Amino acid sequence: MPVVKFYASLRQVTGVKEARFDGRTVKEVLDTVSAAYDGKLDRYLKISTVLVNGRNIAHLRGRRTRLEPDDEVSIFPPMGGG
């Protein structure tokens, strides 16, 4: 079961640094994360940068990227400031 790591404001919303979620693709895992937190993360999940084992999913197969049970999914919400 892939481990999902939460960063920045996502840690405040979830109350944890990481958790394990079922899913065979990034989309399935993100859907499971959304359901686990009653949709509270939905606005973040749509615009966050997602990495699988340190690689941006934009350079893989996007949300269709397949996952193995020992994969690490990192979610980084957009950062503001200047």
MITINU-463966 format. One record per residue: residue in one letter; x, y, z of N, C-alpha, C, CB in turn. Coordinates in pm, 1 decimal. Glycine has a CB too. Layout:
<nodes>
[node A [X Y Z] [X Y Z] [X Y Z] [X Y Z]]
...
</nodes>
This chain:
<nodes>
[node M [84.5 -116.6 0.0] [0.0 0.0 0.0] [90.1 124.4 0.0] [-96.7 -1.0 122.4]]
[node P [79.2 211.7 -101.7] [166.3 328.9 -110.3] [152.7 421.2 10.8] [135.8 406.4 -236.6]]
[node V [265.0 482.1 48.1] [263.2 582.1 154.6] [246.4 719.2 89.5] [394.2 575.8 242.0]]
[node V [160.9 801.6 148.1] [138.2 937.0 99.6] [195.3 1032.6 202.6] [-13.9 964.7 74.0]]
[node K [282.1 1123.6 156.6] [343.1 1223.3 244.6] [279.6 1358.6 216.2] [497.9 1229.3 224.9]]
[node F [238.4 1424.0 323.7] [173.5 1554.6 313.6] [272.2 1663.5 353.8] [46.3 1560.5 402.3]]
[node Y [271.4 1774.6 280.4] [362.6 1884.8 308.2] [286.1 2015.4 327.7] [464.4 1899.6 195.1]]
[node A [352.8 2108.1 397.1] [303.3 2243.9 420.1] [162.2 2243.5 478.7] [305.1 2323.3 289.6]]
[node S [71.3 2318.3 419.7] [-64.0 2334.2 475.0] [-142.3 2202.9 476.4] [-140.9 2438.3 394.8]]
[node L [-103.9 2107.2 394.6] [-173.4 1978.5 394.8] [-154.5 1905.9 527.5] [-123.7 1890.9 279.6]]
[node R [-39.1 1926.8 590.9] [-16.2 1865.7 722.2] [-110.5 1924.2 826.2] [129.5 1885.4 766.4]]
[node Q [-138.9 2051.9 814.1] [-231.7 2115.5 908.5] [-372.4 2059.2 890.8] [-232.7 2269.0 889.2]]
[node V [-412.8 2038.6 767.1] [-547.3 1988.4 739.6] [-561.1 1842.1 782.5] [-580.2 2003.2 590.2]]
[node T [-460.1 1760.7 751.1] [-468.4 1616.8 780.5] [-429.3 1583.4 924.4] [-379.4 1539.3 685.1]]
[node G [-341.5 1664.3 981.3] [-292.7 1636.0 1115.8] [-184.1 1530.0 1120.3] [-406.2 1593.5 1202.0]]
[node V [-137.3 1485.9 1003.7] [-31.5 1384.4 996.3] [69.8 1420.6 888.6] [-91.4 1245.0 968.1]]
[node K [189.7 1366.4 902.2] [293.1 1386.5 800.1] [278.5 1287.5 685.9] [432.0 1374.0 861.8]]
[node E [230.7 1167.2 720.1] [214.7 1063.8 617.9] [113.2 960.5 662.2] [348.7 996.4 587.3]]
[node A [61.9 888.3 563.1] [-34.1 780.3 588.5] [-33.1 687.8 467.4] [-179.0 836.5 615.9]]
[node R [-82.2 567.8 485.1] [-89.2 470.7 374.9] [-231.1 466.0 320.7] [-44.2 329.1 421.5]]
[node F [-240.5 460.7 186.9] [-370.3 457.4 120.1] [-366.7 356.3 6.6] [-408.8 597.4 67.0]]
[node D [-478.1 287.9 -13.5] [-491.7 193.0 -124.0] [-504.1 267.2 -256.2] [-613.7 101.5 -102.5]]
[node G [-455.7 203.2 -360.7] [-470.5 255.7 -495.2] [-363.8 200.2 -586.4] [-465.1 406.9 -494.4]]
[node R [-404.0 173.5 -710.3] [-309.0 120.7 -808.9] [-254.9 229.5 -899.4] [-374.6 12.9 -892.9]]
[node T [-320.1 346.8 -897.0] [-273.3 461.7 -974.3] [-273.4 584.3 -882.9] [-363.0 485.6 -1101.3]]
[node V [-207.4 690.6 -927.7] [-207.6 815.1 -851.3] [-351.0 863.7 -833.6] [-121.4 923.4 -921.3]]
[node K [-431.3 856.8 -938.6] [-570.8 901.5 -929.6] [-646.8 825.3 -821.9] [-641.0 884.5 -1064.5]]
[node E [-631.8 693.1 -818.6] [-701.5 613.0 -718.2] [-658.0 650.8 -577.4] [-676.6 464.4 -742.2]]
[node V [-527.7 671.5 -558.3] [-478.0 710.5 -426.6] [-532.1 847.6 -388.1] [-324.1 711.1 -424.5]]
[node L [-529.3 943.6 -479.9] [-580.5 1077.1 -448.7] [-730.0 1074.3 -420.3] [-551.3 1173.2 -563.5]]
[node D [-804.0 989.9 -490.5] [-947.2 974.8 -462.0] [-968.0 917.6 -322.1] [-1014.4 883.8 -567.4]]
[node T [-885.1 822.6 -283.2] [-894.7 762.8 -150.1] [-857.8 864.9 -42.5] [-803.5 639.1 -139.8]]
[node V [-755.1 944.3 -69.3] [-716.6 1051.1 24.0] [-832.5 1148.8 41.1] [-589.6 1125.8 -26.2]]
[node S [-892.5 1190.1 -69.2] [-1004.9 1282.9 -65.2] [-1118.1 1228.1 20.6] [-1055.3 1311.8 -206.5]]
[node A [-1153.4 1103.0 -0.4] [-1262.2 1041.1 75.3] [-1226.5 1029.2 223.8] [-1295.1 902.4 17.5]]
[node A [-1101.3 997.6 253.2] [-1058.6 980.2 392.0] [-1070.7 1109.8 472.2] [-914.9 930.1 396.5]]
[node Y [-1056.6 1222.9 404.6] [-1064.6 1352.2 472.0] [-1191.0 1428.3 433.1] [-941.6 1436.0 439.6]]
[node D [-1294.0 1354.3 396.4] [-1427.3 1411.1 366.9] [-1423.3 1528.6 269.6] [-1493.0 1456.1 495.3]]
[node G [-1335.1 1521.5 170.5] [-1328.7 1625.2 68.5] [-1259.2 1753.0 111.1] [-1464.3 1658.0 24.7]]
[node K [-1207.7 1759.7 233.8] [-1141.6 1881.0 283.3] [-1014.8 1914.8 205.4] [-1107.9 1865.1 430.2]]
[node L [-957.1 1816.5 137.3] [-833.7 1838.8 62.3] [-857.9 1861.9 -86.6] [-741.2 1721.3 80.5]]
[node D [-981.7 1850.5 -130.3] [-1010.6 1855.2 -273.9] [-953.5 1977.8 -343.6] [-1158.5 1851.0 -295.7]]
[node R [-971.0 2094.3 -284.9] [-920.8 2215.6 -352.0] [-768.5 2213.7 -364.0] [-965.4 2341.5 -275.4]]
[node Y [-700.7 2151.5 -268.4] [-555.6 2139.8 -274.5] [-512.1 2034.4 -375.8] [-499.9 2106.0 -137.1]]
[node L [-582.0 1921.6 -376.3] [-541.6 1810.4 -462.3] [-549.6 1846.0 -610.3] [-628.2 1689.2 -434.4]]
[node K [-638.2 1935.2 -646.9] [-652.5 1974.5 -786.8] [-533.0 2055.3 -837.3] [-779.5 2054.6 -804.8]]
[node I [-464.6 2125.8 -747.3] [-359.0 2218.2 -791.0] [-222.0 2186.9 -731.3] [-397.3 2359.2 -755.1]]
[node S [-211.8 2078.0 -657.2] [-85.7 2042.8 -592.7] [11.1 1976.2 -689.8] [-111.4 1951.1 -474.7]]
[node T [137.9 1984.8 -655.8] [241.0 1910.4 -726.6] [251.0 1773.8 -660.1] [379.5 1986.1 -724.9]]
[node V [245.2 1669.5 -742.0] [248.6 1532.5 -689.6] [373.2 1463.1 -744.3] [118.3 1453.0 -728.3]]
[node L [448.0 1402.9 -653.4] [567.0 1327.2 -690.3] [547.2 1180.9 -653.4] [693.1 1384.6 -621.1]]
[node V [599.4 1093.6 -736.4] [603.6 950.9 -705.6] [750.3 911.6 -700.0] [524.2 865.0 -812.1]]
[node N [793.7 870.8 -582.9] [934.2 834.6 -561.8] [1027.5 946.3 -607.8] [967.7 704.4 -636.0]]
[node G [986.8 1070.2 -580.3] [1069.6 1186.5 -612.0] [1058.1 1238.5 -753.9] [1209.3 1153.7 -586.1]]
[node R [974.4 1176.9 -836.3] [958.0 1220.6 -975.3] [820.3 1281.8 -993.8] [978.3 1102.4 -1073.4]]
[node N [818.1 1400.6 -1053.8] [692.8 1470.2 -1078.3] [606.8 1387.8 -1173.7] [718.5 1611.7 -1135.5]]
[node I [479.3 1368.6 -1137.1] [392.3 1287.6 -1222.5] [369.0 1352.1 -1358.4] [259.2 1264.1 -1153.9]]
[node A [396.9 1482.2 -1369.8] [384.8 1549.4 -1500.1] [484.8 1491.5 -1599.8] [406.9 1701.9 -1485.0]]
[node H [593.0 1432.5 -1549.2] [695.3 1372.2 -1635.5] [678.2 1220.8 -1645.4] [835.2 1405.2 -1582.9]]
[node L [573.4 1169.9 -1585.0] [542.4 1027.1 -1592.4] [414.1 1012.1 -1674.1] [526.8 963.3 -1448.2]]
[node R [312.3 953.8 -1617.4] [184.0 937.2 -1688.1] [73.5 1016.8 -1619.7] [144.7 788.0 -1695.0]]
[node G [112.3 1124.1 -1551.3] [14.3 1206.4 -1482.2] [-57.2 1126.3 -1374.7] [-86.5 1263.9 -1581.0]]
[node R [-184.7 1151.3 -1359.2] [-262.7 1081.2 -1256.9] [-286.4 934.9 -1293.3] [-396.3 1151.1 -1236.0]]
[node R [-252.1 897.3 -1415.5] [-262.6 755.7 -1456.0] [-137.7 676.7 -1419.7] [-287.4 745.2 -1606.4]]
[node T [-39.3 742.2 -1359.1] [84.6 675.7 -1319.1] [52.5 558.3 -1227.0] [180.7 775.4 -1248.9]]
[node R [101.9 441.5 -1264.0] [77.1 320.2 -1184.9] [167.1 319.8 -1061.4] [101.5 192.2 -1270.3]]
[node L [114.9 264.3 -955.2] [187.2 259.9 -828.7] [209.8 116.9 -783.6] [111.8 337.2 -721.6]]
[node E [321.8 96.7 -717.0] [354.1 -29.6 -652.2] [329.3 -12.5 -502.0] [502.9 -72.9 -681.5]]
[node P [309.4 -121.2 -429.8] [278.6 -110.7 -286.7] [383.0 -34.8 -204.1] [263.0 -247.5 -230.0]]
[node D [508.2 -36.4 -246.3] [612.8 30.9 -168.3] [646.1 171.0 -219.5] [738.2 -53.0 -168.6]]
[node D [565.4 225.3 -311.1] [590.4 358.8 -365.0] [557.6 467.5 -263.1] [509.1 380.5 -492.1]]
[node E [621.6 582.0 -284.0] [599.3 698.8 -199.7] [538.1 809.5 -285.2] [732.2 746.6 -132.8]]
[node V [422.5 860.4 -243.6] [354.1 967.7 -313.1] [363.4 1091.8 -225.0] [204.8 930.2 -344.9]]
[node S [426.2 1197.1 -275.4] [441.6 1321.8 -200.8] [351.7 1427.3 -262.7] [589.8 1369.2 -199.8]]
[node I [277.1 1498.6 -177.6] [185.0 1600.5 -225.9] [228.3 1736.6 -170.0] [37.8 1567.0 -184.9]]
[node F [259.1 1829.8 -261.4] [302.5 1963.4 -224.1] [198.8 2065.3 -273.4] [443.7 1994.2 -282.9]]
[node P [131.3 2133.9 -181.3] [36.8 2236.3 -225.4] [113.9 2354.4 -283.3] [-54.3 2282.4 -108.0]]
[node P [47.9 2438.2 -364.3] [117.4 2554.8 -421.1] [162.4 2648.4 -309.0] [25.3 2630.6 -521.3]]
[node M [275.7 2709.5 -331.1] [330.7 2802.0 -231.5] [308.2 2944.2 -280.0] [482.7 2775.2 -206.2]]
[node G [278.1 3031.6 -188.9] [260.4 3172.6 -221.8] [369.2 3255.4 -157.7] [122.9 3222.1 -177.4]]
[node G [369.2 3379.7 -191.1] [467.5 3469.5 -130.2] [555.7 3533.2 -233.9] [552.5 3395.2 -29.7]]
[node G [652.5 3603.3 -188.1] [738.1 3670.5 -284.4] [858.6 3730.0 -226.4] [665.5 3773.1 -352.9]]
</nodes>
